[in-house]
């Protein structure tokens, strides 16, 4: 693409972004980023249409474009928010590919689709890691910002003991940093229970979590997580 892709046509950017996705690695995706910076009706409709494509790579591309299309406004919304949520919810129920499904759940999180909370929660026990990861990452953006609902807390507690380390970490961070209206004693109780049931690896994760709080954090919570003053337990 000429000029690093900045002056490329929409067709060229979609073709290059598809190649980036089909490369199937963690390398840079400049064309995808350029599409995010082009929140036009044309880009939205192309991406939305890809969600119904037969090819899972193209469906993934559609989801990944929609997820971060355009800048976030002061209220957290992005361009085409309502239409994005509608098309993702419509396609999500019939999505057969777990990797694409995880990205679609992520779209709902990025667009703060609180109305889809229960739909997302319904995937918290999915057999595939990519889907459970999508749930753990999305839940903080879908919960009530004033008081996290009990069913969200229950889901995060479940995911905080997931077999996959990435899922656990996202759920743990959300539990202790991104829940609202929760009593300090409840957080300490969560930490105590998780630490008590954890093996060496999981207790180390909780100790690391304790280091992510600032000086204003509840000292009892730090201790419950295995922070300062607590020695290493035997595995």
NUPALO-48282 format. One record per residue (C-alpha): x, y, z; residue number from 1; residue in one letter. Coordinates in Angstrom, 3 decimals. Layout:
BEGIN
<r><xx>X</xx><yy>Y</yy><zz>Z</zz><resi>NUM</resi><resn>a</resn></r>
...
This chain:
BEGIN
<r><xx>0.000</xx><yy>0.000</yy><zz>0.000</zz><resi>1</resi><resn>x</resn></r>
<r><xx>1.274</xx><yy>3.453</yy><zz>-0.879</zz><resi>2</resi><resn>x</resn></r>
<r><xx>2.126</xx><yy>5.945</yy><zz>1.848</zz><resi>3</resi><resn>x</resn></r>
<r><xx>2.146</xx><yy>3.202</yy><zz>4.450</zz><resi>4</resi><resn>x</resn></r>
<r><xx>-1.521</xx><yy>2.559</yy><zz>3.632</zz><resi>5</resi><resn>x</resn></r>
<r><xx>-2.779</xx><yy>5.975</yy><zz>4.708</zz><resi>6</resi><resn>x</resn></r>
<r><xx>-3.975</xx><yy>6.829</yy><zz>1.200</zz><resi>7</resi><resn>x</resn></r>
<r><xx>-5.145</xx><yy>3.321</yy><zz>0.357</zz><resi>8</resi><resn>x</resn></r>
<r><xx>-8.676</xx><yy>2.626</yy><zz>-0.748</zz><resi>9</resi><resn>x</resn></r>
<r><xx>-11.126</xx><yy>0.805</yy><zz>1.486</zz><resi>10</resi><resn>x</resn></r>
<r><xx>-10.841</xx><yy>-2.252</yy><zz>-0.769</zz><resi>11</resi><resn>x</resn></r>
<r><xx>-7.060</xx><yy>-2.240</yy><zz>-0.421</zz><resi>12</resi><resn>x</resn></r>
<r><xx>-7.222</xx><yy>-1.888</yy><zz>3.356</zz><resi>13</resi><resn>x</resn></r>
<r><xx>-9.685</xx><yy>-4.749</yy><zz>3.743</zz><resi>14</resi><resn>x</resn></r>
<r><xx>-7.566</xx><yy>-6.978</yy><zz>1.504</zz><resi>15</resi><resn>x</resn></r>
<r><xx>-4.412</xx><yy>-6.167</yy><zz>3.465</zz><resi>16</resi><resn>x</resn></r>
<r><xx>-6.156</xx><yy>-6.577</yy><zz>6.829</zz><resi>17</resi><resn>x</resn></r>
<r><xx>-7.446</xx><yy>-9.996</yy><zz>5.763</zz><resi>18</resi><resn>x</resn></r>
<r><xx>-3.890</xx><yy>-11.017</yy><zz>4.887</zz><resi>19</resi><resn>x</resn></r>
<r><xx>-2.787</xx><yy>-9.864</yy><zz>8.342</zz><resi>20</resi><resn>x</resn></r>
<r><xx>-5.431</xx><yy>-12.046</yy><zz>9.982</zz><resi>21</resi><resn>x</resn></r>
<r><xx>-4.717</xx><yy>-15.056</yy><zz>7.780</zz><resi>22</resi><resn>x</resn></r>
<r><xx>-1.046</xx><yy>-14.760</yy><zz>8.750</zz><resi>23</resi><resn>x</resn></r>
<r><xx>-2.193</xx><yy>-16.108</yy><zz>12.132</zz><resi>24</resi><resn>x</resn></r>
<r><xx>0.537</xx><yy>-14.637</yy><zz>14.320</zz><resi>25</resi><resn>x</resn></r>
<r><xx>0.936</xx><yy>-11.855</yy><zz>16.854</zz><resi>26</resi><resn>x</resn></r>
<r><xx>2.652</xx><yy>-9.520</yy><zz>14.420</zz><resi>27</resi><resn>x</resn></r>
<r><xx>1.598</xx><yy>-5.933</yy><zz>13.661</zz><resi>28</resi><resn>x</resn></r>
<r><xx>-1.628</xx><yy>-5.306</yy><zz>11.775</zz><resi>29</resi><resn>x</resn></r>
<r><xx>-1.249</xx><yy>-1.808</yy><zz>10.277</zz><resi>30</resi><resn>x</resn></r>
<r><xx>-4.089</xx><yy>-2.168</yy><zz>7.761</zz><resi>31</resi><resn>x</resn></r>
<r><xx>-6.506</xx><yy>-3.180</yy><zz>10.502</zz><resi>32</resi><resn>x</resn></r>
<r><xx>-5.442</xx><yy>-0.143</yy><zz>12.539</zz><resi>33</resi><resn>x</resn></r>
<r><xx>-5.981</xx><yy>2.119</yy><zz>9.554</zz><resi>34</resi><resn>x</resn></r>
<r><xx>-9.494</xx><yy>0.733</yy><zz>9.142</zz><resi>35</resi><resn>x</resn></r>
<r><xx>-10.162</xx><yy>1.543</yy><zz>12.812</zz><resi>36</resi><resn>x</resn></r>
<r><xx>-9.183</xx><yy>5.126</yy><zz>12.002</zz><resi>37</resi><resn>x</resn></r>
<r><xx>-11.651</xx><yy>5.293</yy><zz>9.111</zz><resi>38</resi><resn>x</resn></r>
<r><xx>-15.126</xx><yy>5.208</yy><zz>10.744</zz><resi>39</resi><resn>x</resn></r>
<r><xx>-17.125</xx><yy>5.762</yy><zz>7.564</zz><resi>40</resi><resn>x</resn></r>
<r><xx>-20.445</xx><yy>4.245</yy><zz>6.581</zz><resi>41</resi><resn>x</resn></r>
<r><xx>-18.644</xx><yy>2.302</yy><zz>3.859</zz><resi>42</resi><resn>x</resn></r>
<r><xx>-16.208</xx><yy>0.678</yy><zz>6.297</zz><resi>43</resi><resn>x</resn></r>
<r><xx>-18.962</xx><yy>-0.111</yy><zz>8.779</zz><resi>44</resi><resn>x</resn></r>
<r><xx>-21.184</xx><yy>-1.761</yy><zz>6.178</zz><resi>45</resi><resn>x</resn></r>
<r><xx>-18.301</xx><yy>-3.778</yy><zz>4.723</zz><resi>46</resi><resn>x</resn></r>
<r><xx>-17.306</xx><yy>-5.043</yy><zz>8.151</zz><resi>47</resi><resn>x</resn></r>
<r><xx>-20.869</xx><yy>-5.768</yy><zz>9.223</zz><resi>48</resi><resn>x</resn></r>
<r><xx>-21.499</xx><yy>-7.702</yy><zz>6.031</zz><resi>49</resi><resn>x</resn></r>
<r><xx>-18.461</xx><yy>-9.889</yy><zz>6.650</zz><resi>50</resi><resn>x</resn></r>
<r><xx>-20.042</xx><yy>-11.320</yy><zz>9.797</zz><resi>51</resi><resn>x</resn></r>
<r><xx>-22.306</xx><yy>-13.463</yy><zz>7.579</zz><resi>52</resi><resn>x</resn></r>
<r><xx>-19.488</xx><yy>-14.644</yy><zz>5.267</zz><resi>53</resi><resn>x</resn></r>
<r><xx>-18.805</xx><yy>-18.370</yy><zz>4.816</zz><resi>54</resi><resn>x</resn></r>
<r><xx>-15.092</xx><yy>-17.873</yy><zz>5.535</zz><resi>55</resi><resn>x</resn></r>
<r><xx>-14.262</xx><yy>-17.659</yy><zz>9.268</zz><resi>56</resi><resn>x</resn></r>
<r><xx>-11.211</xx><yy>-15.469</yy><zz>8.585</zz><resi>57</resi><resn>x</resn></r>
<r><xx>-13.452</xx><yy>-12.890</yy><zz>6.938</zz><resi>58</resi><resn>x</resn></r>
<r><xx>-15.946</xx><yy>-13.090</yy><zz>9.786</zz><resi>59</resi><resn>x</resn></r>
<r><xx>-13.076</xx><yy>-12.520</yy><zz>12.209</zz><resi>60</resi><resn>x</resn></r>
<r><xx>-11.978</xx><yy>-9.527</yy><zz>10.158</zz><resi>61</resi><resn>x</resn></r>
<r><xx>-15.479</xx><yy>-8.091</yy><zz>10.302</zz><resi>62</resi><resn>x</resn></r>
<r><xx>-15.603</xx><yy>-8.455</yy><zz>14.075</zz><resi>63</resi><resn>x</resn></r>
<r><xx>-12.141</xx><yy>-7.007</yy><zz>14.591</zz><resi>64</resi><resn>x</resn></r>
<r><xx>-12.909</xx><yy>-3.965</yy><zz>12.445</zz><resi>65</resi><resn>x</resn></r>
<r><xx>-16.213</xx><yy>-3.317</yy><zz>14.212</zz><resi>66</resi><resn>x</resn></r>
<r><xx>-14.693</xx><yy>-3.737</yy><zz>17.652</zz><resi>67</resi><resn>x</resn></r>
<r><xx>-12.561</xx><yy>-0.599</yy><zz>17.504</zz><resi>68</resi><resn>x</resn></r>
<r><xx>-14.048</xx><yy>1.318</yy><zz>14.601</zz><resi>69</resi><resn>x</resn></r>
<r><xx>-13.670</xx><yy>5.011</yy><zz>15.336</zz><resi>70</resi><resn>x</resn></r>
<r><xx>-12.700</xx><yy>6.922</yy><zz>18.479</zz><resi>71</resi><resn>x</resn></r>
<r><xx>-14.503</xx><yy>6.563</yy><zz>21.799</zz><resi>72</resi><resn>x</resn></r>
<r><xx>-16.642</xx><yy>9.519</yy><zz>22.805</zz><resi>73</resi><resn>x</resn></r>
<r><xx>-16.714</xx><yy>10.970</yy><zz>26.317</zz><resi>74</resi><resn>x</resn></r>
<r><xx>-19.530</xx><yy>8.573</yy><zz>27.233</zz><resi>75</resi><resn>x</resn></r>
<r><xx>-17.497</xx><yy>5.600</yy><zz>25.999</zz><resi>76</resi><resn>x</resn></r>
<r><xx>-19.526</xx><yy>5.030</yy><zz>22.836</zz><resi>77</resi><resn>x</resn></r>
<r><xx>-18.111</xx><yy>4.565</yy><zz>19.348</zz><resi>78</resi><resn>x</resn></r>
<r><xx>-19.557</xx><yy>5.428</yy><zz>15.925</zz><resi>79</resi><resn>x</resn></r>
<r><xx>-22.276</xx><yy>3.042</yy><zz>14.725</zz><resi>80</resi><resn>x</resn></r>
<r><xx>-22.683</xx><yy>1.661</yy><zz>18.244</zz><resi>81</resi><resn>x</resn></r>
<r><xx>-26.360</xx><yy>0.705</yy><zz>17.994</zz><resi>82</resi><resn>x</resn></r>
<r><xx>-26.024</xx><yy>-0.846</yy><zz>14.558</zz><resi>83</resi><resn>x</resn></r>
<r><xx>-22.867</xx><yy>-2.692</yy><zz>15.562</zz><resi>84</resi><resn>x</resn></r>
<r><xx>-24.529</xx><yy>-4.256</yy><zz>18.587</zz><resi>85</resi><resn>x</resn></r>
<r><xx>-27.578</xx><yy>-5.237</yy><zz>16.529</zz><resi>86</resi><resn>x</resn></r>
<r><xx>-25.604</xx><yy>-7.005</yy><zz>13.821</zz><resi>87</resi><resn>x</resn></r>
<r><xx>-23.283</xx><yy>-8.796</yy><zz>16.247</zz><resi>88</resi><resn>x</resn></r>
<r><xx>-26.146</xx><yy>-10.045</yy><zz>18.409</zz><resi>89</resi><resn>x</resn></r>
<r><xx>-28.002</xx><yy>-11.208</yy><zz>15.286</zz><resi>90</resi><resn>x</resn></r>
<r><xx>-25.027</xx><yy>-13.241</yy><zz>14.035</zz><resi>91</resi><resn>x</resn></r>
<r><xx>-23.618</xx><yy>-14.419</yy><zz>17.352</zz><resi>92</resi><resn>x</resn></r>
<r><xx>-26.175</xx><yy>-17.157</yy><zz>18.039</zz><resi>93</resi><resn>x</resn></r>
<r><xx>-25.337</xx><yy>-18.989</yy><zz>14.822</zz><resi>94</resi><resn>x</resn></r>
<r><xx>-21.541</xx><yy>-18.448</yy><zz>14.841</zz><resi>95</resi><resn>x</resn></r>
<r><xx>-19.912</xx><yy>-21.916</yy><zz>14.534</zz><resi>96</resi><resn>x</resn></r>
<r><xx>-16.266</xx><yy>-20.909</yy><zz>14.975</zz><resi>97</resi><resn>x</resn></r>
<r><xx>-15.183</xx><yy>-20.471</yy><zz>18.599</zz><resi>98</resi><resn>x</resn></r>
<r><xx>-12.358</xx><yy>-18.070</yy><zz>17.691</zz><resi>99</resi><resn>x</resn></r>
<r><xx>-14.724</xx><yy>-15.772</yy><zz>15.822</zz><resi>100</resi><resn>x</resn></r>
<r><xx>-17.274</xx><yy>-16.112</yy><zz>18.619</zz><resi>101</resi><resn>x</resn></r>
<r><xx>-14.701</xx><yy>-14.851</yy><zz>21.123</zz><resi>102</resi><resn>x</resn></r>
<r><xx>-14.062</xx><yy>-11.794</yy><zz>18.960</zz><resi>103</resi><resn>x</resn></r>
<r><xx>-17.781</xx><yy>-11.114</yy><zz>18.645</zz><resi>104</resi><resn>x</resn></r>
<r><xx>-18.163</xx><yy>-11.153</yy><zz>22.419</zz><resi>105</resi><resn>x</resn></r>
<r><xx>-15.258</xx><yy>-8.735</yy><zz>22.554</zz><resi>106</resi><resn>x</resn></r>
<r><xx>-17.107</xx><yy>-6.382</yy><zz>20.186</zz><resi>107</resi><resn>x</resn></r>
<r><xx>-20.015</xx><yy>-6.243</yy><zz>22.628</zz><resi>108</resi><resn>x</resn></r>
<r><xx>-17.616</xx><yy>-5.368</yy><zz>25.439</zz><resi>109</resi><resn>x</resn></r>
<r><xx>-15.842</xx><yy>-2.643</yy><zz>23.474</zz><resi>110</resi><resn>x</resn></r>
<r><xx>-19.193</xx><yy>-1.053</yy><zz>22.631</zz><resi>111</resi><resn>x</resn></r>
<r><xx>-20.495</xx><yy>-1.270</yy><zz>26.198</zz><resi>112</resi><resn>x</resn></r>
<r><xx>-23.520</xx><yy>-3.321</yy><zz>25.146</zz><resi>113</resi><resn>x</resn></r>
<r><xx>-25.010</xx><yy>-3.667</yy><zz>28.624</zz><resi>114</resi><resn>x</resn></r>
<r><xx>-28.266</xx><yy>-4.860</yy><zz>27.123</zz><resi>115</resi><resn>x</resn></r>
<r><xx>-26.410</xx><yy>-7.991</yy><zz>25.967</zz><resi>116</resi><resn>x</resn></r>
<r><xx>-25.009</xx><yy>-8.860</yy><zz>29.412</zz><resi>117</resi><resn>x</resn></r>
<r><xx>-27.019</xx><yy>-12.047</yy><zz>29.865</zz><resi>118</resi><resn>x</resn></r>
<r><xx>-26.187</xx><yy>-13.175</yy><zz>26.339</zz><resi>119</resi><resn>x</resn></r>
<r><xx>-22.483</xx><yy>-12.838</yy><zz>27.140</zz><resi>120</resi><resn>x</resn></r>
<r><xx>-22.853</xx><yy>-14.507</yy><zz>30.540</zz><resi>121</resi><resn>x</resn></r>
<r><xx>-24.383</xx><yy>-17.499</yy><zz>28.795</zz><resi>122</resi><resn>x</resn></r>
<r><xx>-20.951</xx><yy>-18.280</yy><zz>27.316</zz><resi>123</resi><resn>x</resn></r>
<r><xx>-18.946</xx><yy>-18.215</yy><zz>30.550</zz><resi>124</resi><resn>x</resn></r>
<r><xx>-18.676</xx><yy>-22.037</yy><zz>30.718</zz><resi>125</resi><resn>x</resn></r>
<r><xx>-17.889</xx><yy>-22.544</yy><zz>27.036</zz><resi>126</resi><resn>x</resn></r>
<r><xx>-15.466</xx><yy>-25.386</yy><zz>26.330</zz><resi>127</resi><resn>x</resn></r>
<r><xx>-13.089</xx><yy>-23.170</yy><zz>24.336</zz><resi>128</resi><resn>x</resn></r>
<r><xx>-10.620</xx><yy>-20.815</yy><zz>25.996</zz><resi>129</resi><resn>x</resn></r>
<r><xx>-11.057</xx><yy>-18.087</yy><zz>23.377</zz><resi>130</resi><resn>x</resn></r>
<r><xx>-14.744</xx><yy>-17.779</yy><zz>24.212</zz><resi>131</resi><resn>x</resn></r>
<r><xx>-14.257</xx><yy>-17.736</yy><zz>27.982</zz><resi>132</resi><resn>x</resn></r>
<r><xx>-11.510</xx><yy>-15.146</yy><zz>27.504</zz><resi>133</resi><resn>x</resn></r>
<r><xx>-13.924</xx><yy>-13.029</yy><zz>25.482</zz><resi>134</resi><resn>x</resn></r>
<r><xx>-16.426</xx><yy>-13.205</yy><zz>28.325</zz><resi>135</resi><resn>x</resn></r>
<r><xx>-13.880</xx><yy>-12.302</yy><zz>31.019</zz><resi>136</resi><resn>x</resn></r>
<r><xx>-12.602</xx><yy>-9.347</yy><zz>29.021</zz><resi>137</resi><resn>x</resn></r>
<r><xx>-16.070</xx><yy>-8.043</yy><zz>28.136</zz><resi>138</resi><resn>x</resn></r>
<r><xx>-17.816</xx><yy>-8.270</yy><zz>31.504</zz><resi>139</resi><resn>x</resn></r>
<r><xx>-16.334</xx><yy>-5.113</yy><zz>33.094</zz><resi>140</resi><resn>x</resn></r>
<r><xx>-17.764</xx><yy>-3.030</yy><zz>30.247</zz><resi>141</resi><resn>x</resn></r>
<r><xx>-21.190</xx><yy>-4.683</yy><zz>30.437</zz><resi>142</resi><resn>x</resn></r>
<r><xx>-21.834</xx><yy>-4.530</yy><zz>34.173</zz><resi>143</resi><resn>x</resn></r>
<r><xx>-23.713</xx><yy>-1.787</yy><zz>35.989</zz><resi>144</resi><resn>x</resn></r>
<r><xx>-21.116</xx><yy>0.966</yy><zz>36.568</zz><resi>145</resi><resn>x</resn></r>
<r><xx>-22.641</xx><yy>1.907</yy><zz>39.940</zz><resi>146</resi><resn>x</resn></r>
<r><xx>-23.055</xx><yy>-1.561</yy><zz>41.426</zz><resi>147</resi><resn>x</resn></r>
<r><xx>-21.792</xx><yy>-4.703</yy><zz>39.782</zz><resi>148</resi><resn>x</resn></r>
<r><xx>-24.607</xx><yy>-7.233</yy><zz>39.602</zz><resi>149</resi><resn>x</resn></r>
<r><xx>-24.367</xx><yy>-10.426</yy><zz>41.633</zz><resi>150</resi><resn>x</resn></r>
<r><xx>-24.509</xx><yy>-12.571</yy><zz>38.505</zz><resi>151</resi><resn>x</resn></r>
<r><xx>-21.509</xx><yy>-10.725</yy><zz>37.082</zz><resi>152</resi><resn>x</resn></r>
<r><xx>-19.549</xx><yy>-11.249</yy><zz>40.301</zz><resi>153</resi><resn>x</resn></r>
<r><xx>-20.458</xx><yy>-14.954</yy><zz>40.268</zz><resi>154</resi><resn>x</resn></r>
<r><xx>-19.247</xx><yy>-15.282</yy><zz>36.683</zz><resi>155</resi><resn>x</resn></r>
<r><xx>-15.978</xx><yy>-13.488</yy><zz>37.418</zz><resi>156</resi><resn>x</resn></r>
<r><xx>-15.381</xx><yy>-15.659</yy><zz>40.480</zz><resi>157</resi><resn>x</resn></r>
<r><xx>-15.900</xx><yy>-18.728</yy><zz>38.316</zz><resi>158</resi><resn>x</resn></r>
<r><xx>-13.564</xx><yy>-17.444</yy><zz>35.607</zz><resi>159</resi><resn>x</resn></r>
<r><xx>-10.998</xx><yy>-16.437</yy><zz>38.244</zz><resi>160</resi><resn>x</resn></r>
<r><xx>-10.429</xx><yy>-20.167</yy><zz>38.777</zz><resi>161</resi><resn>x</resn></r>
<r><xx>-10.359</xx><yy>-21.078</yy><zz>35.103</zz><resi>162</resi><resn>x</resn></r>
<r><xx>-7.820</xx><yy>-23.612</yy><zz>33.836</zz><resi>163</resi><resn>x</resn></r>
<r><xx>-6.362</xx><yy>-20.981</yy><zz>31.501</zz><resi>164</resi><resn>x</resn></r>
<r><xx>-4.006</xx><yy>-18.394</yy><zz>32.991</zz><resi>165</resi><resn>x</resn></r>
<r><xx>-5.074</xx><yy>-15.566</yy><zz>30.651</zz><resi>166</resi><resn>x</resn></r>
<r><xx>-8.749</xx><yy>-16.070</yy><zz>31.453</zz><resi>167</resi><resn>x</resn></r>
<r><xx>-7.947</xx><yy>-16.172</yy><zz>35.183</zz><resi>168</resi><resn>x</resn></r>
<r><xx>-5.950</xx><yy>-12.967</yy><zz>35.067</zz><resi>169</resi><resn>x</resn></r>
<r><xx>-8.593</xx><yy>-10.958</yy><zz>33.229</zz><resi>170</resi><resn>x</resn></r>
<r><xx>-11.252</xx><yy>-12.194</yy><zz>35.634</zz><resi>171</resi><resn>x</resn></r>
<r><xx>-9.106</xx><yy>-11.529</yy><zz>38.702</zz><resi>172</resi><resn>x</resn></r>
<r><xx>-8.235</xx><yy>-8.016</yy><zz>37.570</zz><resi>173</resi><resn>x</resn></r>
<r><xx>-11.890</xx><yy>-7.287</yy><zz>36.860</zz><resi>174</resi><resn>x</resn></r>
<r><xx>-12.985</xx><yy>-8.648</yy><zz>40.240</zz><resi>175</resi><resn>x</resn></r>
<r><xx>-10.622</xx><yy>-6.544</yy><zz>42.278</zz><resi>176</resi><resn>x</resn></r>
<r><xx>-10.230</xx><yy>-3.434</yy><zz>40.121</zz><resi>177</resi><resn>x</resn></r>
<r><xx>-13.333</xx><yy>-3.066</yy><zz>37.972</zz><resi>178</resi><resn>x</resn></r>
<r><xx>-16.283</xx><yy>-4.071</yy><zz>40.129</zz><resi>179</resi><resn>x</resn></r>
<r><xx>-18.346</xx><yy>-1.312</yy><zz>41.757</zz><resi>180</resi><resn>x</resn></r>
<r><xx>-20.425</xx><yy>-0.970</yy><zz>44.916</zz><resi>181</resi><resn>x</resn></r>
<r><xx>-18.765</xx><yy>-3.971</yy><zz>46.579</zz><resi>182</resi><resn>x</resn></r>
<r><xx>-18.031</xx><yy>-3.985</yy><zz>50.311</zz><resi>183</resi><resn>x</resn></r>
<r><xx>-14.371</xx><yy>-4.205</yy><zz>51.298</zz><resi>184</resi><resn>x</resn></r>
<r><xx>-15.143</xx><yy>-7.268</yy><zz>53.425</zz><resi>185</resi><resn>x</resn></r>
<r><xx>-16.524</xx><yy>-9.065</yy><zz>50.366</zz><resi>186</resi><resn>x</resn></r>
<r><xx>-13.345</xx><yy>-8.430</yy><zz>48.403</zz><resi>187</resi><resn>x</resn></r>
<r><xx>-11.264</xx><yy>-9.774</yy><zz>51.268</zz><resi>188</resi><resn>x</resn></r>
<r><xx>-13.493</xx><yy>-12.850</yy><zz>51.425</zz><resi>189</resi><resn>x</resn></r>
<r><xx>-13.017</xx><yy>-13.472</yy><zz>47.705</zz><resi>190</resi><resn>x</resn></r>
<r><xx>-9.252</xx><yy>-13.127</yy><zz>48.031</zz><resi>191</resi><resn>x</resn></r>
<r><xx>-9.094</xx><yy>-15.401</yy><zz>51.067</zz><resi>192</resi><resn>x</resn></r>
<r><xx>-11.122</xx><yy>-18.124</yy><zz>49.347</zz><resi>193</resi><resn>x</resn></r>
<r><xx>-9.150</xx><yy>-17.938</yy><zz>46.101</zz><resi>194</resi><resn>x</resn></r>
<r><xx>-5.828</xx><yy>-18.018</yy><zz>47.917</zz><resi>195</resi><resn>x</resn></r>
<r><xx>-6.905</xx><yy>-20.927</yy><zz>50.082</zz><resi>196</resi><resn>x</resn></r>
<r><xx>-7.934</xx><yy>-23.041</yy><zz>47.100</zz><resi>197</resi><resn>x</resn></r>
<r><xx>-5.068</xx><yy>-22.069</yy><zz>44.828</zz><resi>198</resi><resn>x</resn></r>
<r><xx>-1.964</xx><yy>-24.063</yy><zz>44.015</zz><resi>199</resi><resn>x</resn></r>
<r><xx>1.475</xx><yy>-22.452</yy><zz>43.896</zz><resi>200</resi><resn>x</resn></r>
<r><xx>0.971</xx><yy>-20.958</yy><zz>40.432</zz><resi>201</resi><resn>x</resn></r>
<r><xx>-2.401</xx><yy>-19.468</yy><zz>41.301</zz><resi>202</resi><resn>x</resn></r>
<r><xx>-1.236</xx><yy>-18.083</yy><zz>44.614</zz><resi>203</resi><resn>x</resn></r>
<r><xx>1.612</xx><yy>-16.405</yy><zz>42.768</zz><resi>204</resi><resn>x</resn></r>
<r><xx>-0.919</xx><yy>-14.799</yy><zz>40.426</zz><resi>205</resi><resn>x</resn></r>
<r><xx>-2.810</xx><yy>-13.462</yy><zz>43.439</zz><resi>206</resi><resn>x</resn></r>
<r><xx>0.401</xx><yy>-12.134</yy><zz>44.985</zz><resi>207</resi><resn>x</resn></r>
<r><xx>1.152</xx><yy>-10.366</yy><zz>41.719</zz><resi>208</resi><resn>x</resn></r>
<r><xx>-2.360</xx><yy>-8.931</yy><zz>41.703</zz><resi>209</resi><resn>x</resn></r>
<r><xx>-1.651</xx><yy>-7.443</yy><zz>45.145</zz><resi>210</resi><resn>x</resn></r>
<r><xx>1.153</xx><yy>-5.370</yy><zz>43.565</zz><resi>211</resi><resn>x</resn></r>
<r><xx>-1.276</xx><yy>-3.690</yy><zz>41.139</zz><resi>212</resi><resn>x</resn></r>
<r><xx>-3.005</xx><yy>-1.654</yy><zz>43.874</zz><resi>213</resi><resn>x</resn></r>
<r><xx>-1.935</xx><yy>1.820</yy><zz>44.889</zz><resi>214</resi><resn>x</resn></r>
<r><xx>-1.204</xx><yy>2.930</yy><zz>48.454</zz><resi>215</resi><resn>x</resn></r>
<r><xx>-4.857</xx><yy>3.656</yy><zz>49.172</zz><resi>216</resi><resn>x</resn></r>
<r><xx>-5.846</xx><yy>-0.011</yy><zz>48.815</zz><resi>217</resi><resn>x</resn></r>
<r><xx>-7.258</xx><yy>-1.921</yy><zz>51.772</zz><resi>218</resi><resn>x</resn></r>
<r><xx>-4.289</xx><yy>-3.453</yy><zz>53.665</zz><resi>219</resi><resn>x</resn></r>
<r><xx>-6.441</xx><yy>-6.451</yy><zz>54.600</zz><resi>220</resi><resn>x</resn></r>
<r><xx>-7.040</xx><yy>-7.143</yy><zz>50.923</zz><resi>221</resi><resn>x</resn></r>
<r><xx>-3.313</xx><yy>-7.013</yy><zz>50.189</zz><resi>222</resi><resn>x</resn></r>
<r><xx>-2.693</xx><yy>-9.522</yy><zz>52.955</zz><resi>223</resi><resn>x</resn></r>
<r><xx>-5.510</xx><yy>-11.795</yy><zz>51.798</zz><resi>224</resi><resn>x</resn></r>
<r><xx>-4.006</xx><yy>-11.833</yy><zz>48.319</zz><resi>225</resi><resn>x</resn></r>
<r><xx>-0.658</xx><yy>-12.848</yy><zz>49.771</zz><resi>226</resi><resn>x</resn></r>
<r><xx>0.902</xx><yy>-9.423</yy><zz>49.644</zz><resi>227</resi><resn>x</resn></r>
<r><xx>3.411</xx><yy>-7.842</yy><zz>52.069</zz><resi>228</resi><resn>x</resn></r>
<r><xx>3.721</xx><yy>-9.692</yy><zz>55.340</zz><resi>229</resi><resn>x</resn></r>
<r><xx>2.705</xx><yy>-13.065</yy><zz>53.908</zz><resi>230</resi><resn>x</resn></r>
<r><xx>5.330</xx><yy>-15.678</yy><zz>53.186</zz><resi>231</resi><resn>x</resn></r>
<r><xx>5.271</xx><yy>-18.132</yy><zz>50.319</zz><resi>232</resi><resn>x</resn></r>
<r><xx>3.061</xx><yy>-21.097</yy><zz>51.099</zz><resi>233</resi><resn>x</resn></r>
<r><xx>4.160</xx><yy>-24.539</yy><zz>50.095</zz><resi>234</resi><resn>x</resn></r>
<r><xx>2.664</xx><yy>-25.824</yy><zz>46.848</zz><resi>235</resi><resn>x</resn></r>
